[in-house]
C-alpha cells in the first residue's frame, strides 16, 4: 500500500512548486470591459496587421490569465523594442510573435528569446515579422501566457 503514497506525494510537491514559482497556469480568466474589443475569440487567429516597408507597428501589453504585464512593444524593420515593460515574475519567460494569445498560437508563432520581467527597456532582433499580429509574453516552463500586445 505504501508504494502508492510516494507518487501522490511527488505529484503534490510538483504542484506546490509550480504555484510557488508564480508560473503555474491559471484557470482564472479576465475580460476587458473595453467597448472597442474585437469579436475575435481570445486565442483565435486574427487578421494579420502588416505595415508598409519602413513603417512601424506598436501595441500596449495587457495581462492575461490573472497575470500583470505592462509596457509597449514597437516593431520597426527587424527590431522589436520593449519600453516601460514590466511583468509578473516567472522562471522561464519568453517573447513570441503570434497570431493569437492561446497555447496553440504560441506553438505556431516565432520565439524571439528570453524576456526579463523587471527590465523596462529591451530589444529583440526579428528575422521575419510578416503575418504576425501579437507580441506574447509566455512562461515556457509552465506553458502559460502572461500577457500580450496587439500590433497595429
Protein Blocks (a to p, Z undefined) as FASTA:
>chain_A
ZZmmmmmmmmmmmmmmmmmnopaccfbdcddfbfkbcfbdghiacddddddehiacdddd
ddeehiacedddddehjaccdehiacdddfbbccdddfbjbfklmmmmccfbdcdfklfb
acdddfblghiabdcdddfklopafbdcddZZ
